[in-house]
Amino acid sequence: MKVKSKVLERRSVCLEHARSISHEKGYFTIKDIVNRTGMPRSTVQDWINRLIGEGSVKLIQTRDGSRPARYVSISRELPASSCKRIFTTVDGDRVEIFHECRSEGCLEFCEWEHGGSGGVVRSVKKEGMLLHEIVTVGEGRIDLERYAVGVMDVYVKDGIVYQRIASRGGPAYSLTEMMQFAEGVIEVRVERHPEYIVGLILTEALSHLTIGVDDTDLEDRGATFAVTLSLLNVLSTLPGVIPIAHKVAFLKPDIPYRTVGNSVSFIELAIKPQILDTVIEESVRYLKSETLSDETAMAYKTGFSVDSRLRAFAAKARSEKIDLDDAIEVADRCGAGVIEVTGRRGIIGAVAALGLSGLSKDILLNPGLNLYESRYS
């Protein structure tokens, strides 16, 4: 289920009626759209002005006394937009920026440019068809001589993330023509300078939620990774939830009660902060309905930073047998939630999974490697 912001919904409604009324009688007025939608006249007028600026609507007759202004919808064939979705999560003084793209080449270009140009970017990595950036709130100097794109500053106010991107040449086209149509974008404000373009992109400040799961299978049936992937798909249908990732990791490979390789799974999502309880309740409900084990548990935390104590616990779980009470204690100290879905044994792996979030696949899948090389550390 795609969830649009109210801003994008209003734009779509105004544009849809502008097109349909223009088709019916050759033009439309502000009152025509007000009568059909029930929206305030000032809101409709504002959006029609914006659509004129975009080139989607044209003013064909100005207001003359009691005769209202007339407009007409213009069909425009735009080049395909590479920007599919842009969303952001906030964790203290750092912001996580995701650009979901339709082009692998564009993602690779942006990874190179954003990573090299400086500014407030602390890390950037292409993950599937997502460009994943970690930035620090504040301002930073960018190099627009050697690079064409850079993130100048980021700040958060009243639940909105404001990121200012400067660009020159061809890449500036994405700021002026593409990003405003990406899902998740509330608004793009463009400033034109003699040698470059600056775009202020507004997105909602979401929370990063990580859910770790363990012990859902039997020796001859089921798989924790499969149940966890299904959980991600189910949660992604909830309004206000955007899927980020599904990961698999190994703990100590020779624990006696393991099924096969002693793997755990975790999923990452961006969610509206106010629906956390709903997401957790739905997770428990789904796991209870799908697990084959009497020892299934889950753990969860908000924020993309990983507490050093949680990381240390995960490292320990990859090299030695862990006591259940230790897992519960470290989760409590780090502010992570722990839930017995059908039993307690899975708590150890579920908490360890939280401590493994943010690590590369090479580290996740090789329990012999050191954990302390994280994209978030």
N, C-alpha and C positions, 0 to 999 in steps of 0.2 A: 504494500500500500504506500503510495507516494503522498507525503504530507507537505503541502505548500504553506508558506507563511501567508498571513492575512494580506500583506502588501501585494504579494504575487497573485493571490486570488482576485483582489480588486482589479489589478491590471488586466488579468485574463478576462474577467467579466466585462469590463469596459470595452476591451478590444473586440470581444465576441459580438457584443451588441452593436458596436460601431460598424462592424462588417455586415451584420444581418440587416440592420436598418438601411444602410447604404445600398444594399442589394435590392431591398424592397421598394424604396422610393427615390433613390439616387443621391441622397444626402441624409444627414441626421442633425439634430440639435441637442444641446445639453438636456433640455427638458425631456426629449424622447428617451434618453438613457435613464434619467431620474425616474420616469414613470415606469419603466420596465424593471428596474433593479431595486428601487426604494432607497438607494443610497442618497446621502445628502448632496445637494447641488454643488457645494464647494468641493466635496471629494471628487465628484465626477469631473468638474471643471479642471481640477488639478491634474487628474489622470489624462484627460484629453490634451492638456498642454504638454504633458510629458510625452504622450504618443506623437504629438506634432514634432517634438524635438527628436524623437527616434526616427521619424520619417514614415510612421505607420498610418498617420492621419494628416489630412491637409485642410486648412481653413480656406473655404471657397467663397464665403461672403461674410463680411464683418457685420456686427450688429448695427441696425439702422432704425433708431427710434424704438417702436414697439416690435419691430421685426427682429427675431433672434439671429444670432450668428449661425451659419451653416457650415457643416464639415462633411468630409467624405473619407471613407477608409481607403487606404492605398495598399494594394497587394505588393509585397516586396519579397523577392527571392534572395535571401541572405546566404552567404557561404556557410557551410556546415560549421557549427560551433564545436570546438574541441572541449569546452568547459561543460562538464555534465553536472557536477555538484561541488559546492564549496561549503565546508562546515568547520566549526571550531569548538575546542573544549578548553576549559580554564582550570588551572591547578596552581593556586597561590599567585606568584608573580610571573608564572610562565603560561604560555598559550600554545596549544597544539593546533596546527592548521592543516586541514586535509583538502587537497584538490583532487577530485575524481575526474578523470579525463577519458575521452574517447580515442585518444591517439597516444600510442606508446612513444612515438617519436617526440611529441610535444612534452610528454612527461619527462623524458630523458633530457631534453633541452632545458626545461625549467629546473630540474634537479641540479644541473651543471651551473646554470646562471644564478639561482637563488643561493646555492652553496658557496659560490665563489665571490659574489659581490659584496659580502659583508652585511652591514646593517644590524638588525636584531636577531638574525637567524643563528641558532646555536647548533642545530643539526638538521639535515635534510636527507631523505632517503626515498627512493621509489620502491613501493611495496605493491606488487600487482599493478593495478591501474589506479593506485592512489599515490599522490605525492604527499609525504608525511613530514611536516616540519615542526620543530620545537623552537619557539622564539621566546625572548625575554621581553616583558612589558617595558616600554620605554622607547628611546630613540637611538639610532646608530648611523654612522656614516657609511654610504654605499659607494662603490666604485663603478660609475657609469661611463668610464672611459674604456675599460677593458671588457665590461659586461653590459648587456642590454637590459637586464631586469634586476631589481633589488627591492627587498622589503625594508623600507626606511624606518617605520615606527609602528608600534602596536599598543593600543590601550583598551581598557574595558570600562564601560560605564553603563549603569542601569540595565545590566543583563545583555548588553550588546558588545561585541568585539569589533573594534575599528582597526583595520590594517591598511597602511598606506604603502602602495607599491609604485615605484617609479620605473618607467620604461621608455625606450627610444627605438626608432626604426619600426620594422615589421612587428615585433612582439608587442608594441603599444596597441596594436589592433585588438588584442584580447581584452585590454582594459576598456576600450571605447565601444566595442561591438559585441563581445562574447560573454564576459563575466556577469553582466547584468541579467542574463537569461539562465544562468546556472541555478539549479535547485539549491535552496538554502540561502541564497543571497537576498538580503532585504533591499539593498540599494547600492548603487555605485555612483560616487560623485567624482567627476573628472575635472582636473585642472590642467589647462594647456599652457606649456611654457615653450619658449623659442626652440629649444633643442631636445625636449623630452616631454612626456606626459606623466602626470601623477593621478592615480586612481585611489580613492578612499572606499574600501569595500566593507560593508556592514553585514555582519552575520550574528546569529544568536549565540550567546555564551552557554554552551552545553557542558555536561559533566561526562568525564570518561569513566566508564564502569567496566571492571574486569571481574569475571566470574570463573572460578576454578572448580572443576568437577573431578571426582575420582570414585572408582569402585562401583561401576554400574553393570559389569558383565560377569559371566560365569566362565569356567575354563573352556567349555565347548560351545558357548553361545554368547552373542552380543559383543559390543566394542564401545569403550568409553568415548573414543574420538567420534564415532558415528552419532551417538546420542547427543553429544555436545554440539556437533555441527547442526543437527536437527533443532536443538534448542536455539541456536543463533538464528536459524531461519524463522522459527516461530516468533521469537521476540522482535524480529525485524518487521513483522506485520503490525506491531503496536504503533499507534500514533505517537510521534515524539521520540522514536528510536531509529538510529542509523547504525548499521553494522560496520565494524571496522576490520576485525580479523578473527580467525579461528586457528589456534596453534596446538601442537602436540609436543610433549617433552618427556624425557626419560628421567626417572629417579634411580636409586640404587637398584641395579639389575638383578640381584640375587636374593631379594627379600623372600622368605619362605612362602608367604601367603599371596604372592603375586599370581596373576593369571598367566601371562606370557612374558612380556618385556618390562613390566612395571612402568607403564606410561601413564601420564595424566594429560588432561586437556584443559585449555582455558579459552574463553572468548572475550573479545573487547567490543564495546559499543559506546556510541555517543548518545546521551539521553537528555531530555529536559529534566532538570534537577527535581522538579516537583513530582515526577512519576517514578522515582526510585522504588518506593514500596510496592507499587503495582508491578514493576518489572521483576522484583525479587519474588513476589507471591506467584506470578505466572511461571517463573523458573522452577520453583518448588513443585508446583502443580504438575508441570510437564515431566520433570524428572521422576516424580512418584509414579506417573502413569506409564513411563517407558523403561525404567530400570529393571534389571533381572536379579539384582543383588539385594541382600538384606543389610548391606554395609555402605550404601551410597550416601555421600555427603557433598555439600558445596560450600565454598567460601567466596566472599566478594569484598571488593574495596572500590572506592571512588578516588579519582585522581590518577594521573599517569606517572607520577613519581613513585619510586619504590623505596620504602623505608629500609635502611641498612640492616636492621634486625630481621626483617622479612627476607631480604636477600641472603643473609647469613644462614637462616633456617633452611632455605631452599638448597644452599650449597651443602649443608650437613645432610639433608635428606638424600643427596646423590651419592653419599659416601658411607653412611652408616645407618643402622636401625634407629628409628625415632620413636620416642615415647609420645603417646597420644596427648597427655597432659601438657607436654612442651609445645605441641602444635596449637592447642587452645590458648595457652598463655601468650605466645608470641602474637597470635591474631588479635587478642584483646589489647595488648600493649601498642600494637600498630593501628588500631582502629578498624580492623577488618571484621566483617561479620562471618559467623560460622553457623551453618544449619545442618542438623542431622535430617536427611531426607528419609532414609529407611534405616540408618544405623550410624555408628561412630567411626569405624575404621577408616572410611574414606576421607575423614577430616584431615589426616596427615597429608595425603596427596593433594587435596584441594587447597590447603594453605600453602604448601610448597609451590603449587602452580602459580599462585599470586606472586610469589617471590621470583619466579622465572620470567614474568612478563617484561617486555622491553628488550629481550636478548635475541641475538641472531639465531637462525635455524641451526647453524653449525654447533653452537653451544647447547641449544635446547635438545638436540638429538644425540649429543655425545656427552654422557655423564662424567667422562674423564677430564673434560675441559674446565678451565677456570670461568667462573660466572662474572667476574668483575670487568666486563667490557660491554657496557650497556649503552643503548642510544639515549637513555634518560639520565644516566649517572653523571 
